[in-house]
Amino acid sequence: MPQPACSIIIRAHNEERHLGRLLEGIAQQTVKDVEIILVDSGSTDGTLAVAARYPVQVVHIAPEEFTFGRSLNLGIQAASAELLVFASAHVYPVYPDWLEKLLAPFADPQIALVYGKQRGGPSSKYSERQIFASWYPDDAQQYQESPFCNNANAAVRRDLAIEHPYNETLPGLEDLDWATRMMNAGYKIHYAPEAEIIHVHNETPRAVFNRYKREAIAFKHIYIHERFGFLDFVRLSARNIVRDMQNAAHDGELLRSFGSIIWFRLCQFWGTYQGYRYSGPLTWQLRQRFYYPNGIQQGNQPIERPVKPIDYHAIQ
């Protein structure tokens, strides 16, 4: 049986609202010969029902076992292609050549990882859209000097991912950790801006705080000499709030985004500060707070009924 051009590994938990759009986007790609693997960490909504409508192989991971690295390693073990594409379940490609642009740089044997551009959706907060624009510019970086990358939209070589598994203990930034190890081993990281996706976030202040706290915990484990103190929180919060306000005024969005700019930046850097202060182990209770902030509803399965639900797509 011929090997697929790539294996697409999608991590998901309760992504019924977004998964279908990603899978439809994959179906529209110019690269057709793909293998799709969904790593599901105990979804209780219709995520698996959405996946069942597409040629998707589902790999299950118990919620209490979930970390980003662990779920990736499970997906990698199930994959068969030489090139692996990682995508969050709440992203979707902008163009039909997304996969083509993401995979093309691997013609260079020095490339270990390629990551693409991310932009926010209509529900994204203004400050997050500013972050996306800063982190993912429009110009390509063939051999970037830093290990920055993001597994919401990235691709790696399977043989390297098997030989060097993702760290399963970090609460986040497993992509940065892996890229750092690859660069230390002599490989290169490539940024492909034409491989663009929309990253759908509609986070609460608590979710933003949790995200940046767990990433700060991970960052200080990867770079043990880094520090982030209270004065850093004050300085960076003020600087970014002022900058976002200025940009929002220029874009005509200040009135609509005024409140979200303040709380987003405060939660971002307060979470970072608290993450640097944290020194305990990553317990199950802490993982639940980070990964499932609304709590995991054990046994909350949809009730089986003989009546078909309304197909709202057929109505539109």
Secondary structure by P-SEA (a helix, b strand, c coil): cccccbbbbbbbccccccaaaaaaaaaaccccbbbbbbbccccccaaaaaaaacbbbbbbbccccccaaaaaaaaaaaccccbbbbbcccccccccaaaaaaccccccccccbbbbbbbbcccccaaaaaaaaaaccccccccccccccccccccccaaaaaacccccccccaaaaaaaaaaaaabbbbbbbccbbbbbbbbccaaaaaaaaaaaaaaaaaacccccccaaaaaaaaaaaaaaaaaaaaaaccccccaaaaaaaaaaaaaaaaaaaaccccccaaaaaaacccccccccccccccccccccccccc
